[in-house]
């Protein structure tokens, strides 16, 4: 039995060690050096890179941006995805087409999304031009450069891009709820909203919690859209910079790969810490249920 487990799981474990664990260990090693990215690292600085990260106000700012994106993603996308899923779970005309249209942005490349929205939201872009033609000049703004608006602009783009994945996930969760429960509740005289509050949302809980976990990890590691639309330097002045953007700007672009490696390790530790907390306090009941079900068989 053990031999079979080793044979079946061995290749996956080797891939995991080679492409996940080894890069993390290597980044931690380089983080102890002041290294320009070529040759053997020889300028040992110990924990200085990590101390600088933890005391740098710029890192505190980008960490705050990431945490704010985490909260806004959960607060905005979660209820919106559940509401759309409940609507699209009904028998309405054109339901399949609407589902496809909502999911399409998710499968579009981040490069295309970032480039497209970047052009649309420029000061002389199509959005401001349309507002001007509609006589709404007071609504015209510098959507990408204004520090008071840029982060909200980023959240709108993130929501447009990723809401389709959340909706499809919620729809899959709704499909797993037996129709007999809804029929029994209707017979007992429960209203539509009572059914959703007492039956749908509790049974949809595991799906919502899994989506929340994926959303949190994705928000902590957000890079591509910010890099494409704002770039590593404009993002800092616009207030949309993230930890990953900070890593590129202060590491690769500054030819300080040792410091960049240290930032990557700090990002990994923060993500792992958040993931463990989420698993401990949010996913605990779901995981216990899975273990119990598996053991009963």
Phi, psi and omega per residue, in radians:
X1 nan -0.799 3.137
X2 -1.119 -0.642 3.111
X3 -1.122 -0.724 3.118
X4 -1.108 -0.745 3.120
X5 -1.086 -0.745 -3.138
X6 -1.123 -0.718 -3.131
X7 -1.160 -0.742 -3.076
X8 -1.310 -0.673 -3.084
X9 -1.629 -0.265 -3.088
X10 -0.960 -0.896 3.139
X11 -1.036 -0.718 3.128
X12 -1.143 -0.698 3.124
X13 -1.133 -0.716 3.122
X14 -1.107 -0.744 3.106
X15 -1.107 -0.743 3.133
X16 -1.085 -0.777 3.137
X17 -1.135 -0.698 -3.061
X18 -1.280 -0.668 -3.003
X19 -1.883 -0.069 3.113
X20 -2.144 -1.074 -3.048
X21 -1.205 -0.835 -3.102
X22 -1.054 -0.801 3.087
X23 -1.049 -0.636 3.120
X24 -1.140 -0.799 3.117
X25 -1.086 -0.729 3.141
X26 -1.147 -0.707 3.108
X27 -1.125 -0.704 3.091
X28 -1.083 -0.656 3.118
X29 -1.148 -0.847 3.132
X30 -1.127 -0.481 -3.131
X31 -1.129 -0.252 3.098
X32 -1.546 0.068 -3.077
X33 -2.196 2.744 2.878
X34 -1.659 1.835 -2.913
X35 -2.315 2.363 -3.093
X36 -1.609 0.028 3.044
X37 1.739 -0.034 3.104
X38 -2.423 2.632 -3.097
X39 1.320 3.091 3.115
X40 -1.378 2.364 3.097
X41 -1.190 2.218 -3.110
X42 -2.227 -0.333 -3.088
X43 -1.514 1.509 -3.085
X44 -1.262 2.234 3.107
X45 -2.129 0.010 3.108
X46 1.152 -2.230 -3.104
X47 -1.629 0.187 -3.078
X48 -1.063 -0.692 3.131
X49 -1.083 -0.751 -3.119
X50 -1.218 -0.648 3.088
X51 -1.123 -0.695 3.139
X52 -1.131 -0.697 3.117
X53 -1.060 -0.847 -3.045
X54 -1.238 -0.324 3.141
X55 -1.868 -0.056 -3.096
X56 -1.392 2.068 3.114
X57 -1.018 -0.539 3.126
X58 -1.115 -0.676 3.101
X59 -1.201 -0.676 3.086
X60 -1.032 -0.680 -3.133
X61 -1.164 -0.811 -3.110
X62 -1.204 -0.579 3.066
X63 -1.112 -0.697 3.074
X64 -1.081 -0.697 3.099
X65 -1.063 -0.798 3.135
X66 -1.065 -0.778 -3.133
X67 -1.145 -0.652 3.104
X68 -1.155 -0.690 3.095
X69 -1.128 -0.669 3.082
X70 -1.018 -0.895 -3.089
X71 -1.118 -0.814 -3.118
X72 -1.134 -0.630 3.115
X73 -1.104 -0.747 3.139
X74 -1.205 -0.751 -3.048
X75 -1.273 -0.646 -3.074
X76 -1.545 -0.951 -3.027
X77 -1.224 -0.629 -3.090
X78 -1.041 -1.080 3.128
X79 -1.045 -0.666 3.135
X80 -1.121 -0.724 -3.141
X81 -1.167 -0.729 3.125
X82 -1.120 -0.766 3.136
X83 -1.092 -0.777 3.117
X84 -1.148 -0.661 3.131
X85 -1.138 -0.731 3.096
X86 -1.101 -0.679 3.122
X87 -1.170 -0.801 -3.080
X88 -1.351 -0.135 3.060
X89 -1.470 -0.171 3.095
X90 -1.460 2.792 3.114
X91 -1.461 1.566 3.141
X92 -2.132 2.743 -3.117
X93 -1.188 2.332 3.115
X94 1.326 0.358 -3.084
X95 -1.047 -0.761 -3.110
X96 -1.113 -0.703 3.134
X97 -1.147 -0.730 3.135
X98 -1.113 -0.713 3.113
X99 -1.054 -0.755 3.141
X100 -1.128 -0.766 -3.112
X101 -1.106 -0.644 3.120
X102 -1.224 -0.596 -3.070
X103 -1.458 -0.372 -3.065
X104 -0.970 -0.809 -3.127
X105 -0.990 -0.535 -3.103
X106 -1.158 -0.594 -3.087
X107 -1.561 -0.110 3.082
X108 -1.324 2.427 -3.133
X109 -1.019 2.481 3.109
X110 -1.036 -0.563 3.128
X111 -1.103 -0.768 3.138
X112 -1.174 -0.765 3.138
X113 -1.077 -0.849 -3.115
X114 -1.110 -0.771 3.137
X115 -1.125 -0.779 -3.117
X116 -1.094 -0.886 3.140
X117 -1.174 -0.582 3.092
X118 -1.065 -0.696 3.109
X119 -1.265 -0.699 -3.105
X120 -1.155 -0.607 -3.001
X121 -1.727 0.143 3.047
X122 -1.100 2.858 -3.130
X123 -1.004 -0.640 3.096
X124 -1.862 0.472 -3.110
X125 -1.456 -3.081 -3.033
X126 -1.170 -0.581 -3.101
X127 -1.140 -0.890 3.124
X128 -1.149 -0.598 3.102
X129 -1.126 -0.730 3.113
X130 -1.138 -0.725 3.117
X131 -1.090 -0.652 3.107
X132 -1.153 -0.721 3.129
X133 -1.174 -0.479 3.118
X134 -1.497 0.025 3.137
X135 1.375 0.378 -3.121
X136 -1.928 0.896 -3.104
X137 -1.048 -0.537 -3.130
X138 -1.179 -0.312 3.129
X139 -1.540 -0.154 -3.139
X140 -1.243 2.322 -3.110
X141 -2.495 2.911 2.992
X142 -1.553 1.449 -2.947
X143 -1.080 -0.498 -3.017
X144 -1.735 -0.433 -3.033
X145 -1.854 -0.358 -3.129
X146 -1.263 2.035 -3.118
X147 -1.049 -0.412 3.132
X148 -1.380 -0.292 -3.076
X149 -2.045 -0.441 -2.957
X150 -1.034 -0.740 -3.120
X151 -1.154 -0.644 3.093
X152 -1.215 -0.602 3.033
X153 -1.086 -0.776 3.096
X154 -1.044 -0.740 -3.136
X155 -1.138 -0.646 3.104
X156 -1.123 -0.709 3.128
X157 -1.180 -0.745 3.119
X158 -1.068 -0.767 3.140
X159 -1.096 -0.800 3.114
X160 -1.054 -0.664 -3.068
X161 -1.291 -0.731 -2.930
X162 -1.906 -0.065 -3.123
X163 -1.125 -0.517 -3.139
X164 -1.093 -0.700 3.103
X165 -1.102 -0.771 3.137
X166 -1.105 -0.724 -3.130
X167 -1.123 -0.789 3.127
X168 -1.090 -0.678 3.109
X169 -1.124 -0.756 3.119
X170 -1.154 -0.678 3.108
X171 -1.096 -0.696 3.090
X172 -1.086 -0.698 3.101
X173 -1.151 -0.675 3.116
X174 -1.133 -0.607 -3.138
X175 -1.157 -0.388 -3.117
X176 -1.473 -0.127 3.131
X177 -1.497 2.159 -3.100
X178 -1.091 2.386 3.111
X179 -1.131 -0.426 -3.121
X180 -1.045 -0.557 3.134
X181 -1.155 -0.734 3.122
X182 -1.173 -0.707 -3.136
X183 -1.133 -0.706 3.121
X184 -1.154 -0.675 3.127
X185 -1.171 -0.679 3.112
X186 -1.143 -0.672 3.106
X187 -1.106 -0.631 3.131
X188 -1.341 -0.045 3.065
X189 1.607 0.261 3.133
X190 -1.275 2.473 3.099
X191 -1.371 2.998 -3.128
X192 -1.051 -0.798 -3.084
X193 -1.229 -0.579 3.057
X194 -1.125 -0.683 3.111
X195 -1.114 -0.750 -3.130
X196 -1.163 -0.675 -3.077
X197 -1.329 -0.640 -3.039
X198 -1.629 -0.440 -3.055
X199 -2.045 -0.992 -2.998
X200 -1.109 -0.948 -3.060
X201 -1.109 -0.765 3.087
X202 -1.068 -0.725 -3.127
X203 -1.310 -0.381 3.086
X204 -1.493 -0.093 -3.090
X205 -0.909 -0.869 3.137
X206 -1.011 -0.688 3.105
X207 -1.146 -0.747 3.126
X208 -1.090 -0.710 -3.112
X209 -1.205 -0.654 3.076
X210 -1.155 -0.764 3.094
X211 -1.063 -0.713 3.118
X212 -1.036 -0.708 3.116
X213 -1.099 -0.824 3.132
X214 -1.106 -0.666 -3.140
X215 -1.175 -0.698 -3.140
X216 -1.130 -0.850 -3.128
X217 -1.102 -0.744 3.108
X218 -1.098 -0.659 -3.141
X219 -1.218 -0.635 3.115
X220 -1.184 -0.476 -3.085
X221 -1.843 0.238 -3.071
X222 -1.010 2.257 -3.111
X223 -2.530 -0.967 -2.871
X224 -1.036 -0.881 -3.091
X225 -1.103 -0.718 3.137
X226 -1.149 -0.738 -3.115
X227 -1.142 -0.706 -3.095
X228 -1.256 -0.752 -3.050
X229 -1.409 -0.785 -3.036
X230 -1.852 -0.584 -3.041
X231 1.453 2.883 -3.025
X232 -1.215 -0.365 -3.069
X233 -1.763 -0.745 3.098
X234 -1.148 -0.569 3.122
X235 -1.036 -0.601 3.136
X236 -1.172 -0.711 3.138
X237 -1.372 -0.481 -3.132
X238 -1.464 -0.228 3.117
X239 1.459 0.448 3.129
X240 -2.055 0.132 -3.101
X241 -1.166 2.530 3.123
X242 -2.109 3.083 -3.139
X243 -1.061 -0.692 3.137
X244 -1.162 -0.682 3.086
X245 -1.138 -0.727 3.094
X246 -1.055 -0.700 3.136
X247 -1.083 -0.767 -3.137
X248 -1.189 -0.765 -3.084
X249 -1.161 -0.777 -3.058
X250 -1.567 -0.260 -3.131
X251 -1.815 -1.350 -3.069
X252 -1.132 -0.906 -3.064
X253 -1.191 -0.429 3.110
X254 -1.634 0.109 -3.128
X255 0.960 0.633 3.108
X256 -2.162 1.279 -3.020
X257 -1.214 -0.433 3.059
X258 -1.126 -0.773 3.104
X259 -1.174 -0.694 3.091
X260 -1.092 -0.676 3.096
X261 -1.126 -0.690 3.100
X262 -1.106 -0.690 3.091
X263 -1.090 -0.728 3.125
X264 -1.062 -0.695 3.119
X265 -1.144 -0.742 3.121
X266 -1.093 -0.718 3.079
X267 -1.065 -0.734 3.125
X268 -1.096 -0.759 -3.129
X269 -1.141 -0.751 3.124
X270 -1.093 -0.800 -3.141
X271 -1.098 -0.741 3.140
X272 -1.162 -0.694 3.126
X273 -1.098 -0.807 3.119
X274 -1.107 -0.718 3.141
X275 -1.107 -0.722 3.130
X276 -1.176 -0.705 3.087
X277 -1.101 -0.766 -3.141
X278 -1.098 -0.747 3.119
X279 -1.130 -0.662 -3.073
X280 -1.245 -0.713 -2.996
X281 -1.870 -0.339 -3.089
X282 -1.940 -0.832 -3.089
X283 -1.563 0.013 -3.037
X284 -1.000 -0.822 -3.093
X285 -1.136 -0.700 3.133
X286 -1.143 -0.734 -3.131
X287 -1.189 -0.677 3.101
X288 -1.114 -0.675 3.108
X289 -1.120 -0.679 3.133
X290 -1.142 -0.736 3.138
X291 -1.154 -0.714 3.135
X292 -1.138 -0.761 3.132
X293 -1.094 -0.724 -3.136
X294 -1.146 -0.648 -3.127
X295 -1.265 -0.494 -3.120
X296 -1.233 -0.370 3.134
X297 -1.377 nan nan
